[in-house]
């Protein structure tokens, strides 16, 4: 097994909180016409279906053919990409077997390959590694991940997840998710995972 080997389809069918924790340290790879981009995931959030008030599939008994959450109802291992504030994309990893609409939001990452191209994608005058990928919107812009990749299998040729350099269990911390005050008591659930000591987080972790 090498850091560049793709994660297998069955890897995504597990418990969503487990997958969210296990994504810390994995490589997210994007193949573009201009070259390969790669980052190491440092921050994730689990969203656990209809029973989770913060999840897009909350209280949804069925899916429409054109609905944005359509892909969440399929087998895990696909990309769920949606727009926020009318301009920024967010990248999510669909989890669980078909019919269980859950996903993991990738919030932040550390650049590994293609930093100059990432900076150009972000319209930055110079490469500032710490700022490139520290937030879900920034990450998608830097990695050239748009809605055309909605539903993409994450073991394909354009966008995939690889074994990477997984963090040890002791290096991972769990905290409440961010910016979900509307979710009531679910806002306090410890389903955000970060790599302790990482400089590449959307919100600094304090023990």
Buried (B, 14 or more C-beta within 10 A) or exposed (E): EEBEEBBEBEBBBBBBBEBBBBBBBBBBBBBBEEEEBBBBBBBBBBBBBBEBBBBBBBEBEEBEEEBBBBBBBBBBBBBBBBBEEEEBBBBBBBBBEEEBBBBBBBBBBBBBBBBEBBBBBBEBEEBEBEBBBBBBBBBBBBBBBEEEBBBBBBBEEBBBBBBBEBBEEEBBBBBBBBEBEEBEEBBEBEBBBBBBEBEBBBBEBEE
